[in-house]
């Protein structure tokens, strides 16, 4: 199970490369969203491995924040501003 978590974190590092060197803005946004999903999965797996329920609460809050972040970012890209 720990090998799965390590592989997911390694994949997140690959996504971070796409955030930095992405050819377009949409590629960078997709990579940031993928990193958020991967880190949420890592938190859920960590809750299972260590038997701590608090990690699930943190994963839920993190997922909700990532969802709100993507909505704000999409509106910013579409309109050129947040207001």
HUDA-V630651 format. One record per residue. N is the residue number from 0. PSI is psi in whole degrees, -180 to 180 (none if undefined). Layout:
n->N psi->PSI
n->N psi->PSI
This chain:
n->0 psi->-38
n->1 psi->-31
n->2 psi->-35
n->3 psi->-43
n->4 psi->-42
n->5 psi->-39
n->6 psi->-39
n->7 psi->-40
n->8 psi->-35
n->9 psi->-39
n->10 psi->-35
n->11 psi->-35
n->12 psi->-36
n->13 psi->-37
n->14 psi->-34
n->15 psi->-34
n->16 psi->-40
n->17 psi->-30
n->18 psi->-41
n->19 psi->-44
n->20 psi->17
n->21 psi->138
n->22 psi->-31
n->23 psi->167
n->24 psi->-37
n->25 psi->-33
n->26 psi->-40
n->27 psi->-41
n->28 psi->-43
n->29 psi->-37
n->30 psi->-39
n->31 psi->-40
n->32 psi->-40
n->33 psi->-39
n->34 psi->-41
n->35 psi->-42
n->36 psi->-43
n->37 psi->-41
n->38 psi->-31
n->39 psi->-43
n->40 psi->-40
n->41 psi->-39
n->42 psi->-40
n->43 psi->-43
n->44 psi->-36
n->45 psi->-36
n->46 psi->-38
n->47 psi->-42
n->48 psi->-48
n->49 psi->-8
n->50 psi->31
n->51 psi->122
n->52 psi->-25
n->53 psi->-29
n->54 psi->-32
n->55 psi->-39
n->56 psi->-43
n->57 psi->-40
n->58 psi->-40
n->59 psi->-44
n->60 psi->-42
n->61 psi->-41
n->62 psi->-40
n->63 psi->-39
n->64 psi->-38
n->65 psi->-37
n->66 psi->-47
n->67 psi->-39
n->68 psi->-43
n->69 psi->-36
n->70 psi->-45
n->71 psi->-42
n->72 psi->-39
n->73 psi->-41
n->74 psi->-38
n->75 psi->-42
n->76 psi->-40
n->77 psi->-45
n->78 psi->-14
n->79 psi->5
n->80 psi->165
n->81 psi->-31
n->82 psi->none
